[in-house]
Amino acid sequence: MKDVIARAGNRPEGVSRTAEMILDVAERLVSSRGYNAVSYADIATEVGIRSASIHHHFPSKADLGRALVERYRTRFQHVLEDIDEEGRDEVSRLEAYLRVMREAIGDGERLCLCTMLAADYATLPSTVKEQVTQFADLNERWLTKVLHSGAVAGVIRSSADPGSDARSIYAQAQGAQLTARSFNDLARFDEAASRIVDSLRGPKPEFPVIN
């Protein structure tokens, strides 16, 4: 079953049906195997076309990787916008975000595309690295906004640096994905997500001033 990220948005303008099929297969393979373990031959076999046909749409693997992450980032942005538009409070938005990150690993057979690519980061083409970084920036900016507005509303523990907290949450979510997959135990992600939310729920407690 396709996850919520895959369902977000329609085919990008100017992208042919064949190119979309190539991207769909590439996303599934890279999310489960990693960037360096997937070849054009692997994708061609799954799609049922010749490798030369993939080169027609994506001349190099770097072109394919850039398009793949750009599409994934755009779809993820749509998911975040949908969460915002549902009018939930900030705790509920954070919970919804973590459910999306949980759904991205399926039954444990894959990872969020950009979590997988982050593990391959040192060997990625520069254009793909840029897209992976932009994906992280998207997540951290959105989380910063949620944490800040939640602190103002008094439903999330206030912090002097919501940006730092946002980076920590994103890192924890990625780490929870990796751990859940490594142990073949999705409950490990659920436990980490629950602890993230519990640690932020409610206003920062007031402590008496000691003179």
Buried (B, 14 or more C-beta within 10 A) or exposed (E): EEBBBBEBBEEBEEBEEBBBBBBBBBBBBBBBEBBEEBEBEBBBEBBEBEEEBBBEBBEEBBBBBBBBBBBBBBBBBBBBEEBBEEEBBBBBBBBBBBBBBBBBBBEBEBBBBBBBBBBBEEEBBEBBBBBBBBBBEBBBEBBBBBBBBBBEEEBBBBBEEBBEBBBBBBEBBBEBBBBBBEEEEBEBBBBBBEEBBEEBBEEEEEEEEEE
